[in-house]
């Protein structure tokens, strides 16, 4: 597989509570789903994340990725190191839930 210098983009949720009028995913935000990692998904993601050709991993979503903190932390845990992770977020997340994000 030719992935030289490749960016791996992982979409972890469709759920978002902001409701931006311009959002092309707005119809999915209330009834959308969040990714759950099966054993096979973990194995495949670990292989991709740790492939020497992959230089950057971007974790985001069609929704707000902070809504799926569990999978965010699981994905970070799959890395053997030496990779650049990006986390794309609106930054809009209730403060009372942020403690849970950091506790995962």
N, CA, C and O atoms as a DFTB+ gen file, in Angstrom:
416 C
 N C O
     1  1       0.851      -1.168       0.000
     2  2       0.000       0.000       0.000
     3  2       0.900       1.235       0.000
     4  3       1.804       1.344       0.828
     5  1       0.657       2.157      -0.917
     6  2       1.478       3.363      -1.039
     7  2       0.840       4.503      -0.256
     8  3      -0.126       5.113      -0.713
     9  1       1.379       4.786       0.913
    10  2       0.843       5.829       1.786
    11  2       1.876       6.904       2.087
    12  3       1.703       7.654       3.048
    13  1       2.925       7.005       1.316
    14  2       4.050       7.896       1.619
    15  2       3.604       9.303       2.006
    16  3       2.958       9.996       1.220
    17  1       3.950       9.714       3.215
    18  2       3.618      11.050       3.711
    19  2       2.132      11.272       3.892
    20  3       1.667      12.412       3.928
    21  1       1.400      10.206       4.004
    22  2      -0.058      10.254       3.983
    23  2      -0.656      10.765       5.296
    24  3      -0.104      10.567       6.378
    25  1      -1.789      11.421       5.159
    26  2      -2.607      11.848       6.291
    27  2      -3.718      10.829       6.462
    28  3      -4.465      10.563       5.520
    29  1      -3.837      10.257       7.649
    30  2      -4.925       9.340       7.972
    31  2      -5.992      10.139       8.702
    32  3      -5.732      10.694       9.770
    33  1      -7.191      10.201       8.133
    34  2      -8.294      10.974       8.708
    35  2      -9.284      10.004       9.317
    36  3      -9.782       9.116       8.626
    37  1      -9.580      10.156      10.607
    38  2     -10.501       9.259      11.299
    39  2     -11.681      10.078      11.813
    40  3     -11.520      10.973      12.642
    41  1     -12.858       9.758      11.309
    42  2     -14.109      10.434      11.647
    43  2     -14.768       9.641      12.773
    44  3     -15.205       8.513      12.545
    45  1     -14.852      10.202      13.992
    46  2     -15.301       9.403      15.134
    47  2     -16.723       9.676      15.609
    48  3     -17.216       8.954      16.476
    49  1     -17.402      10.694      15.073
    50  2     -18.781      10.929      15.504
    51  2     -19.545      11.794      14.517
    52  3     -18.959      12.546      13.738
    53  1     -20.872      11.671      14.566
    54  2     -21.764      12.545      13.807
    55  2     -22.534      13.464      14.757
    56  3     -23.270      14.340      14.303
    57  1     -22.378      13.279      16.044
    58  2     -23.170      14.004      17.036
    59  2     -22.569      15.375      17.324
    60  3     -21.375      15.496      17.598
    61  1     -23.408      16.404      17.260
    62  2     -22.979      17.772      17.537
    63  2     -24.172      18.551      18.069
    64  3     -25.290      18.392      17.579
    65  1     -23.943      19.378      19.052
    66  2     -25.024      20.146      19.654
    67  2     -25.055      21.609      19.274
    68  3     -25.882      22.355      19.798
    69  1     -24.181      22.046      18.379
    70  2     -24.116      23.470      18.055
    71  2     -25.252      23.892      17.136
    72  3     -25.927      24.884      17.410
    73  1     -25.474      23.159      16.054
    74  2     -26.564      23.470      15.132
    75  2     -26.282      24.614      14.178
    76  3     -27.170      25.426      13.920
    77  1     -25.079      24.700      13.651
    78  2     -24.732      25.756      12.695
    79  2     -25.620      25.649      11.453
    80  3     -25.783      24.565      10.893
    81  1     -26.188      26.768      11.030
    82  2     -27.106      26.791       9.892
    83  2     -26.435      26.347       8.594
    84  3     -27.102      25.797       7.718
    85  1     -25.141      26.572       8.455
    86  2     -24.428      26.258       7.220
    87  2     -23.890      24.832       7.158
    88  3     -23.343      24.426       6.133
    89  1     -24.035      24.072       8.229
    90  2     -23.412      22.748       8.307
    91  2     -24.071      21.757       7.347
    92  3     -25.292      21.599       7.342
    93  1     -23.247      21.095       6.538
    94  2     -23.774      20.121       5.582
    95  2     -24.154      18.800       6.244
    96  3     -24.745      17.936       5.596
    97  1     -23.826      18.632       7.516
    98  2     -24.169      17.411       8.235
    99  2     -25.276      17.636       9.259
   100  3     -25.549      16.746      10.064
   101  1     -25.907      18.782       9.249
   102  2     -26.880      19.148      10.282
   103  2     -27.971      18.102      10.463
   104  3     -28.444      17.901      11.582
   105  1     -28.379      17.436       9.399
   106  2     -29.436      16.431       9.500
   107  2     -29.000      15.204      10.298
   108  3     -29.855      14.443      10.753
   109  1     -27.719      14.992      10.479
   110  2     -27.201      13.827      11.198
   111  2     -26.890      14.114      12.666
   112  3     -26.736      13.179      13.452
   113  1     -26.797      15.369      13.046
   114  2     -26.284      15.707      14.373
   115  2     -27.138      15.222      15.534
   116  3     -26.590      14.827      16.563
   117  1     -28.430      15.237      15.410
   118  2     -29.290      14.809      16.519
   119  2     -29.460      13.293      16.549
   120  3     -29.497      12.689      17.621
   121  1     -29.562      12.683      15.374
   122  2     -29.808      11.242      15.315
   123  2     -28.570      10.460      14.891
   124  3     -28.637       9.248      14.690
   125  1     -27.455      11.141      14.758
   126  2     -26.228      10.509      14.290
   127  2     -25.664       9.511      15.282
   128  3     -26.200       9.304      16.370
   129  1     -24.584       8.909      14.876
   130  2     -23.951       7.893      15.707
   131  2     -22.497       8.265      15.980
   132  3     -21.914       9.121      15.314
   133  1     -21.944       7.604      16.966
   134  2     -20.523       7.735      17.270
   135  2     -19.863       6.389      17.030
   136  3     -20.468       5.338      17.243
   137  1     -18.633       6.432      16.591
   138  2     -17.875       5.219      16.320
   139  2     -17.620       4.451      17.609
   140  3     -17.334       5.033      18.655
   141  1     -17.731       3.133      17.509
   142  2     -17.277       2.240      18.565
   143  2     -16.246       1.330      17.920
   144  3     -16.425       0.895      16.782
   145  1     -15.185       1.043      18.628
   146  2     -14.108       0.244      18.042
   147  2     -14.259      -1.236      18.376
   148  3     -14.169      -1.637      19.536
   149  1     -14.488      -2.030      17.352
   150  2     -14.491      -3.480      17.515
   151  2     -13.033      -3.946      17.572
   152  3     -12.113      -3.163      17.332
   153  1     -12.838      -5.195      17.883
   154  2     -11.481      -5.744      17.904
   155  2     -10.838      -5.623      16.528
   156  3      -9.671      -5.247      16.417
   157  1     -11.593      -5.939      15.480
   158  2     -11.069      -5.842      14.119
   159  2     -10.735      -4.395      13.762
   160  3      -9.704      -4.131      13.143
   161  1     -11.599      -3.458      14.148
   162  2     -11.335      -2.035      13.871
   163  2     -10.068      -1.577      14.586
   164  3      -9.265      -0.846      14.005
   165  1      -9.876      -1.994      15.839
   166  2      -8.660      -1.642      16.586
   167  2      -7.410      -2.170      15.875
   168  3      -6.414      -1.461      15.735
   169  1      -7.483      -3.413      15.435
   170  2      -6.335      -4.017      14.748
   171  2      -6.024      -3.268      13.455
   172  3      -4.864      -2.964      13.176
   173  1      -7.053      -2.971      12.672
   174  2      -6.850      -2.261      11.404
   175  2      -6.333      -0.843      11.629
   176  3      -5.412      -0.398      10.944
   177  1      -6.925      -0.133      12.591
   178  2      -6.462       1.227      12.880
   179  2      -5.029       1.226      13.401
   180  3      -4.228       2.076      13.012
   181  1      -4.702       0.287      14.272
   182  2      -3.330       0.205      14.799
   183  2      -2.339      -0.008      13.658
   184  3      -1.273       0.607      13.636
   185  1      -2.690      -0.881      12.709
   186  2      -1.812      -1.140      11.567
   187  2      -1.631       0.123      10.734
   188  3      -0.514       0.447      10.331
   189  1      -2.728       0.842      10.474
   190  2      -2.643       2.075       9.681
   191  2      -1.901       3.183      10.426
   192  3      -1.026       3.839       9.859
   193  1      -2.248       3.389      11.689
   194  2      -1.626       4.456      12.481
   195  2      -0.117       4.255      12.577
   196  3       0.647       5.219      12.517
   197  1       0.306       3.021      12.723
   198  2       1.724       2.737      12.931
   199  2       2.489       2.419      11.650
   200  3       3.681       2.116      11.697
   201  1       1.807       2.489      10.503
   202  2       2.497       2.289       9.222
   203  2       3.543       3.386       9.057
   204  3       3.264       4.558       9.307
   205  1       4.730       3.009       8.643
   206  2       5.815       3.991       8.533
   207  2       5.502       5.092       7.525
   208  3       6.032       6.198       7.637
   209  1       4.647       4.807       6.543
   210  2       4.313       5.796       5.522
   211  2       3.355       6.876       6.027
   212  3       3.315       7.977       5.478
   213  1       2.591       6.566       7.062
   214  2       1.626       7.532       7.605
   215  2       2.364       8.476       8.547
   216  3       2.981       8.041       9.520
   217  1       2.293       9.755       8.253
   218  2       3.016      10.747       9.046
   219  2       2.105      11.516       9.993
   220  3       2.533      11.930      11.070
   221  1       0.840      11.711       9.591
   222  2      -0.095      12.495      10.411
   223  2      -1.420      11.756      10.528
   224  3      -1.869      11.104       9.586
   225  1      -2.031      11.867      11.689
   226  2      -3.345      11.294      11.934
   227  2      -4.245      12.423      12.405
   228  3      -3.934      13.113      13.375
   229  1      -5.359      12.607      11.714
   230  2      -6.315      13.650      12.061
   231  2      -7.575      13.001      12.609
   232  3      -8.204      12.187      11.932
   233  1      -7.946      13.359      13.836
   234  2      -9.157      12.834      14.460
   235  2     -10.179      13.952      14.473
   236  3      -9.944      15.023      15.033
   237  1     -11.316      13.690      13.850
   238  2     -12.360      14.708      13.758
   239  2     -13.706      14.016      13.668
   240  3     -13.899      12.931      14.217
   241  1     -14.624      14.646      12.981
   242  2     -15.930      14.043      12.806
   243  2     -16.837      14.923      11.985
   244  3     -16.546      16.097      11.759
   245  1     -17.943      14.348      11.538
   246  2     -18.989      15.142      10.910
   247  2     -19.722      15.914      12.000
   248  3     -20.518      16.809      11.718
   249  1     -19.442      15.552      13.247
   250  2     -19.983      16.221      14.419
   251  2     -18.830      16.712      15.283
   252  3     -17.725      16.933      14.788
   253  1     -19.089      16.879      16.560
   254  2     -18.080      17.350      17.510
   255  2     -17.354      16.151      18.115
   256  3     -17.960      15.408      18.886
   257  1     -16.075      15.938      17.791
   258  2     -15.362      14.754      18.260
   259  2     -15.214      14.665      19.779
   260  3     -14.988      13.577      20.308
   261  1     -15.335      15.774      20.480
   262  2     -15.279      15.702      21.943
   263  2     -16.444      14.886      22.505
   264  3     -16.385      14.431      23.647
   265  1     -17.498      14.699      21.715
   266  2     -18.632      13.880      22.142
   267  2     -18.295      12.392      22.167
   268  3     -19.101      11.590      22.640
   269  1     -17.145      12.015      21.676
   270  2     -16.732      10.613      21.674
   271  2     -15.321      10.485      22.257
   272  3     -14.418       9.941      21.621
   273  1     -15.157      10.990      23.462
   274  2     -13.846      11.005      24.115
   275  2     -13.276       9.604      24.306
   276  3     -12.064       9.413      24.212
   277  1     -14.131       8.631      24.572
   278  2     -13.661       7.264      24.803
   279  2     -12.880       6.751      23.592
   280  3     -11.773       6.232      23.739
   281  1     -13.454       6.894      22.399
   282  2     -12.784       6.408      21.195
   283  2     -11.562       7.267      20.869
   284  3     -10.556       6.748      20.384
   285  1     -11.636       8.567      21.128
   286  2     -10.478       9.439      20.933
   287  2      -9.280       8.897      21.711
   288  3      -8.188       8.762      21.160
   289  1      -9.483       8.590      22.975
   290  2      -8.396       8.071      23.812
   291  2      -7.961       6.669      23.373
   292  3      -6.777       6.337      23.434
   293  1      -8.921       5.849      22.932
   294  2      -8.565       4.520      22.432
   295  2      -7.641       4.630      21.219
   296  3      -6.655       3.901      21.113
   297  1      -7.968       5.550      20.304
   298  2      -7.155       5.728      19.097
   299  2      -5.751       6.203      19.461
   300  3      -4.769       5.699      18.916
   301  1      -5.644       7.165      20.374
   302  2      -4.315       7.616      20.805
   303  2      -3.514       6.461      21.389
   304  3      -2.303       6.372      21.184
   305  1      -4.189       5.579      22.114
   306  2      -3.524       4.436      22.732
   307  2      -3.013       3.401      21.744
   308  3      -2.188       2.561      22.103
   309  1      -3.491       3.447      20.507
   310  2      -3.041       2.497      19.487
   311  2      -1.684       2.871      18.901
   312  3      -1.017       2.036      18.290
   313  1      -1.281       4.111      19.084
   314  2      -0.026       4.589      18.504
   315  2       1.176       4.057      19.276
   316  3       1.180       4.016      20.506
   317  1       2.180       3.657      18.532
   318  2       3.446       3.228      19.134
   319  2       4.414       4.395      19.268
   320  3       5.567       4.206      19.656
   321  1       3.951       5.606      18.947
   322  2       4.764       6.811      19.079
   323  2       5.334       7.280      17.756
   324  3       5.292       6.566      16.754
   325  1       5.867       8.488      17.770
   326  2       6.515       9.039      16.594
   327  2       5.568       9.562      15.530
   328  3       5.983       9.778      14.391
   329  1       4.315       9.769      15.875
   330  2       3.327      10.258      14.917
   331  2       2.816      11.620      15.357
   332  3       2.831      11.955      16.542
   333  1       2.372      12.386      14.395
   334  2       1.768      13.685      14.664
   335  2       0.253      13.526      14.615
   336  3      -0.304      13.162      13.579
   337  1      -0.413      13.798      15.732
   338  2      -1.869      13.731      15.789
   339  2      -2.446      15.134      15.727
   340  3      -1.941      16.052      16.373
   341  1      -3.509      15.295      14.943
   342  2      -4.292      16.527      14.896
   343  2      -5.662      16.198      15.465
   344  3      -6.177      15.098      15.269
   345  1      -6.236      17.138      16.157
   346  2      -7.570      16.955      16.714
   347  2      -8.384      18.168      16.303
   348  3      -8.152      19.270      16.800
   349  1      -9.338      17.975      15.397
   350  2     -10.121      19.084      14.865
   351  2     -11.438      19.161      15.622
   352  3     -12.245      18.232      15.584
   353  1     -11.647      20.278      16.310
   354  2     -12.832      20.456      17.140
   355  2     -13.330      21.887      17.035
   356  3     -12.570      22.802      16.718
   357  1     -14.606      22.067      17.302
   358  2     -15.152      23.428      17.365
   359  2     -14.755      24.080      18.686
   360  3     -14.793      25.303      18.822
   361  1     -14.376      23.252      19.654
   362  2     -14.041      23.754      20.982
   363  2     -15.271      24.013      21.831
   364  3     -15.165      24.485      22.963
   365  1     -16.435      23.707      21.286
   366  2     -17.687      23.933      22.004
   367  2     -18.066      22.653      22.724
   368  3     -18.527      21.693      22.107
   369  1     -17.871      22.649      24.020
   370  2     -18.162      21.472      24.825
   371  2     -18.449      21.955      26.237
   372  3     -17.670      22.737      26.783
   373  1     -19.541      21.515      26.841
   374  2     -19.872      21.979      28.195
   375  2     -18.726      21.720      29.182
   376  3     -18.154      20.630      29.208
   377  1     -18.405      22.718      29.979
   378  2     -17.287      22.604      30.929
   379  2     -17.443      21.435      31.885
   380  3     -16.454      20.802      32.255
   381  1     -18.676      21.138      32.291
   382  2     -18.868      20.044      33.238
   383  2     -18.522      18.685      32.626
   384  3     -18.264      17.731      33.360
   385  1     -18.512      18.582      31.307
   386  2     -18.147      17.333      30.650
   387  2     -16.652      17.240      30.360
   388  3     -16.148      16.149      30.093
   389  1     -15.939      18.348      30.407
   390  2     -14.509      18.335      30.096
   391  2     -13.720      17.472      31.077
   392  3     -12.732      16.850      30.687
   393  1     -14.129      17.426      32.319
   394  2     -13.437      16.587      33.299
   395  2     -13.477      15.130      32.856
   396  3     -12.490      14.408      33.003
   397  1     -14.619      14.690      32.310
   398  2     -14.730      13.321      31.811
   399  2     -13.775      13.088      30.646
   400  3     -13.194      12.010      30.522
   401  1     -13.613      14.094      29.795
   402  2     -12.722      13.956      28.642
   403  2     -11.292      13.693      29.106
   404  3     -10.608      12.833      28.552
   405  1     -10.843      14.420      30.109
   406  2      -9.470      14.263      30.582
   407  2      -9.280      13.041      31.464
   408  3      -8.147      12.610      31.682
   409  1     -10.372      12.473      31.977
   410  2     -10.278      11.294      32.830
   411  2     -10.222       9.984      32.059
   412  3      -9.900       8.948      32.640
   413  1     -10.525      10.003      30.772
   414  2     -10.562       8.748      29.990
   415  2      -9.231       8.048      29.981
   416  3      -9.095       6.986      29.372
